[in-house]
Amino acid sequence: MMRGMAKRFLIGNEPRCDIDSLDNLFEQPTRRDLMRMGLVCGAAGMLCRINALPAQDVAGTGALVGPELEGVIRHEARFWEKRDQKRVLCKLCPRECEVADVERGYCGVRENQGGSYQTLVYGALCSANVDPIEKKPLFHYLPGTTAFSIATAGCNIECKFCQNWQISQFRPEQVRSVEVPPKRLIAACRNRHSPTIAYTYSEPVIFYEYMYDTAALARTQGIGSVMISNGYIQEQPLRELCRHLTGVKIDFKAFSEKFYTDVCAGQLKPVLKTLETLKDIGIWFELVILVIPTLNDSPGEIKAMSEWVLKHLGPDVPMHFTRFHPTYRVTNLPRTPVSTLERCRKIALEAGVRYVYAGNVPMHPGGNTYCHNCQHELIKRVGFRVVSNNLRQGKCPKCDTAIPGVWSQKQALGKEKVSG
């Protein structure tokens, strides 16, 4: 299935990046680089795609530079079974695509070649940027640090409101990319002094093999890995992957099967299973709900979602209610009123969820972190920038309550106990 062939010509409207030398990939950043990186992080960092090739991430940070890929990168896929007549059954995500010879699964990046399933995006990066970790958003994971953020083309669902549709809804041949093996990505991350690699922008489940290998190697070198995902993955691959990840953020689209079916071409039930599995594994994770007027913003749905989170995941999983901006195929609806976010936040807090945020609203007090015991302000944010952090070894300085989260790199890598 070839989705989006006609719209590929819109790629020319994508944000472009400046071009530096390939040597910058392995050089230590200069003072000027660091100043530029700080400005980017403080300004919330516009997503920079590698569609202007040869390319890198945001200008001056010296990240991913290299020649444009010609064709695709073929790499053995994981989690599939052989079927008759050279067909294969993919077991990576809940779709379980049965794929004939020389055909691809729904994601468009996994292909059957003679009865052998292959991924076509192993290390084929089309986007890279050094982001504040708060942009993911992860608010209880190493606040104030950066994440070396990367993506390939493709996704295993299709959200009609996708903000990164120019890469998520295209096949690898339709998006300009550069080849970056795991070792090179880790070297770039170390050179930029980012403690974390974030697999984000599109859907990292579809480049599972690359994410898995990179996260496993990065962890041995003291670098964490966070997956920014829609949660559309089967239990076995999720459990194996989480042995190497240090955090997860799940986009919880709605608490409605109809929404998932009509708006995302997916299903709610597998996502709920993913959330319960993450809870069982014990890895740190946070939830983001993009609140879209008239589609998933009813008080009843928000209340039901919050009660489900409390019952199945516990009170300490942060919930981020974020503001919708018209994009992709949903351009007929207005921006989410700030009052709607405030109402959602209030409903979740009253349900018993302890850490609830209002997102995409700079300077809003709902973007700060408060102690759930005494309500003391712990972390103050302006946009994606942390302006003050009053935590003391993961505890409230006023009442000494342990605050759930990942507050140090040692903790992220499993060398300290997670707070909370």
Secondary structure, DSSP 8 states (H G I E B T S, - for coil): --TTTGGGGGGGGS-------GGGGTS---HHHHHHHHHHHHTT----BTTSSS--SSTTS---------S-B-EE-SSEEE-STT-EEE-SSTT--EE-TT-B-TTSSEEEETTEEEESBTTEESEEEEEEGGGTT-SSBSTT-EEEEEE-S--SS--TT-TTHHHHTS-GGGS--EE--HHHHHHHHHHTT-SEEEE-SS-GGGGHHHHHHHHHHHHHTT-EEEEEE-----HHHHHHHHTT-SEEEEE---S-HHHHHHHHSS-HHHHHHHHHHHHHHT--EEEEEEE-TTTS--HHHHHHHHHHHHHHT-TTS-EEEEE---BTTB-SS----HHHHHHHHHHHHHHT-S-EEEES-TT-GGGSEE-TTT--EEEEEETTEEEEE--BTTB-TTT--B--BB-SHHHHTTSS--B-
